[in-house]
Amino acid sequence: MKNDLSFSADKLQPLMSDDFVFGVATSAYQIEGASRAGGRTDSVWDTFCRLNGSIAKSATGEAACDSYFRWRDDLELLVELGVGAYRFSISWSRILPDVSGALNQEGLDYYIGLADALRRRGIRPMVTLHHWDLPQYLQDKGGWQNRETAYGFADYAQAVAIGLGSSVDFYTTINEPWCIVSLGHRSGVHAPGLRDEEAANAVTHHLLLAHGLAIQALRDHAPRAQLGIVLNGGPSLPLSDSEADIDAAGLFESEQIHRYASPILRGEYPDEFVPPVGRYVQRGDLEIISEPCDYLGWNYYTRNVVRRGDNGSPEIVAADDYPQTDMGWEIYPDGLRQVCSVLQRNYDLPPLYVTENGAAFQDTLADNVVHDPERIRYIQQHLDVIADMIASGVDIRGYICWTLLDNFEWAEGYSKRFGLVHVDFDTQVRTMKDSGKAFAELNATKARLAAGCNERRTDAAR
Ligand code: GCO
């Protein structure tokens, strides 16, 4: 297997354009650790991790990658990777640690320092306001089931925007509402661990309302930043040609994609959600939710193979028609094209960014190296698809790889390694994997080409 990322000239050209950015992503709870430092209080994930049996090997994010304290080292890794953007999230309970709503300046200063340092190194900060770590004091008042949480989120967005303002290039309101709804409130495998369909309906609407209110607050206080949301999902394909499976796949697509994309991009819930979710809608909400975004972030990992389950609901089948990652997810790069064409068929889209894509494999560290040709191949295959899509006219502006560091992979604890950089969780030693080196090489090529272009431009101007 090949150990670099290389492209034919026609594919290289769109990826090397100045309008296309390469980056890496992380999230606060997955890397920061320092769960009790700097005035931070518990989030729902701290609580969830304490529940017996919720996380593989009873792991927690208490220490994670210790990036709160080691952020300068991690910044050097970003510089070594040569990325143009770094997507990270802010821990809400570091900024507003208690129910009084008082600002914790120390928490805010941490992120101001990080954003400034990134900018000095020429890396564009992409800030996610909510990557699943709702403050526990808000969960105690009903969490996302409580409409008030949406207004609380707008206050938090405002506090961040006043602190970081336009020194941040991109703000994302919420990461993957589908996961919060379906994994957090329906199947209960993520925090807060509920299995409650009615809760899932209320949470859907309040998350979207929170998104719209936050866009308004960000527009006021960070007028130069690009604002958007990150949704996720793959194409939903029926297990068989039976009408039952085809219907189930359609329903699942609607559940995962249109339930969120339609209110945001069209200002209406799809018909099938009007009775269940619609009862939480108040006058004016849909206008707020459909405030125009500057971009849409999409996280893509795999496809969904769907059948009609015994109870009549769509059921995801663990398909294995294609090689799988260590998550048991099929490697199916064309799914990214398929899901984008679903979006294009249904909506008038703002520019797209692939805000997450990456793969877990069982890496081994030996003699200070990690050979991970499967991860390189995974990234290569998805970038090939993206290059083709851009060439065919899809407006994709960036590829943000998941993820910088091996980290706390939610319910899987530390058992799944997605990083371009290996982390030894006993010593916190970081080691660039071969995939990281390949990504760095690609970024170096991009930088060389950009420098060459600038030189030519300067010459032409003389
Ligand atoms: C996700 C999450 C990440 C995960 C990644 C791999 O947005 O789903 O953003 O936190 O770690 O997707 O499962």
Boltz pocket constraint, residues with backbone or C-beta under 6 A from the ligand:
constraints:
  - pocket:
      binder: B
      contacts: [[A, 27], [A, 30], [A, 175], [A, 176], [A, 179], [A, 299], [A, 356], [A, 402], [A, 408], [A, 409], [A, 410], [A, 418]]
      max_distance: 6.0
